[in-house]
Amino acid sequence: MSLNDNASLDTSRMGGGGGGGGRGPVIAGGGGIVGVIVLVIYMLFGGDPGDLTGGQPQETGQGQSDSRLAEKCKTGADAKQDRECLMVLGENSLYDFWNDQPDLAKALQDAGQDFRGPNRVVVYQGQTQSQCGTASNQVGPFYCPVDERIFIDTDFFDIMESQLGAEDGVLAELYVLAHEYGHHIQNVYGVLDEAQKDPQGADSGAVRVELMADCFAGMWIQHATETKDANGEALITGISEADVKNAMGAAKSVGDDEIQKKSGGGVQPEAWTHGSAKARQAWLLRGMQAQSVNQCDTFEVNDPNNI
């Protein structure tokens, strides 16, 4: 994936990583890779960590942008060298893409609203707090609709690669961010709550919400090279077939059936919360070909795991 060295990065919508409480403990009763996978099955890409930690909504104290990121993340060249700066570039690209979507703009106009991005994209290491509970690399990246923030510990990408079998790659990592951003778009549209109404099963609202977020991520990938910084410079100048393959591999690695296999158990579709590996790849690909957000409507198909 080719990033523009000369692109200017905007950290104003990035949040400061609080906490600093060190690495989270191994999950009781699980331990090691199995413990991480058990959490990932439940949480990865959009769950509520408060349900697992027993935490009540908490104020984070992250009201200001992260001055640390502003100091080190200035250009696309910095994004090539640093994962946190890569997340800044990804946020800038996603904001530019979704801020310019005619379908979304019309829906918001009809509702008397303007586009709003996530309140913050919080990039942290170790542990921090959200209004949905404790965030750590063991619970994976997630979107908290209470405070409209995305939380990503960049060390999670190492877990995704070493324990879930995804390949290393810039687009694979940005796919994770794009998926979480997709949950914010769902929140703006008013469909995110469907996951809570019907939280489990191959045909559940939760699975449909997750697969829709994959499709939204694919829409961004399709147009990522068209996104620009505040000066009109391209942020991303090229995406290769190998990049797309890596992103598709990341989607496969977080399919419910793949994770269940890695946890040592059999495939149990009745316990799915995110969709099969095949479905995650299929909806990501659909997004890469979609001409409208309407083509990402997972609630309009009979079986979201078989399209």
Summary of the structure (lengths in Angstrom):
residues: 307
radius of gyration: 17.8
end to end distance: 28.2
largest distance: 51.9
contacts: 1117
relative contact order: 0.16
helix: 49%
strand: 11%
